[in-house]
Every structure is written in structure tokens, then in C-alpha cells.
Amino acid sequence: MALTNNAAVDRPPLTPKFCQDLVVRNTPLPERFKNNPEQDLSELGVDDKEQAAQHKSNIQADLHANQYGIKQSDIKTGPGVSVHGCSVSVLGHAH
């Protein structure tokens, strides 16, 4: 059987669970996640504009490493945003 180098085959499926895991693991304090999608990102260390900007950058880089793209401006993150809200923005805009 011949092996092919098809990047689309190797990338994980873009699912709500994948996006939630990606959002959480790219926060400053992922270990504080209580498995509650409504948990505010500020509880995971995304508590100011600088952390929100870093979170967007981390999410974009992680998606890129998984062969997806997204514009940082399409990622909803920061204090007052839930894990779910951020995950939905990623799921809706990653390509």
C-alpha cells in the first residue's frame, strides 16, 4: 500500500470538543478548568487585554499546527467570555 502525504487526512476533525480543548490548553492556567464550558476565561488566566491578545495568538498557532487557519480578529476571548463562547468563535471561523 502506497503512503501519500495528504495534509487534509492528517489533521484532526474540527469538532466542538477539539475547539474546547484547544481553547482551554492555550490559556495561562488550563489546570483550573472545571470541565464547565460556561466557566469564564478570566478564571483560566485570560484576565486582561494582554492575556487576551496572547490567548488569540496561542489559539491561532495551535490551529496552524493542526493544519487549520483563523484570523485573530475572529477569536472571541478575554475576561467576561466563557470557554464555550470562545470555542464557538473558533469552531465558526477556523478553516
PyMOL commands that set and color helices and strands:
alter all, ss='L'
color gray80, all
select helices_A, chain A and resi 7-10+16-25+30-32+41-44+49-65+72-74+83-93
alter helices_A, ss='H'
color red, helices_A
deselect
rebuild
show_as cartoon
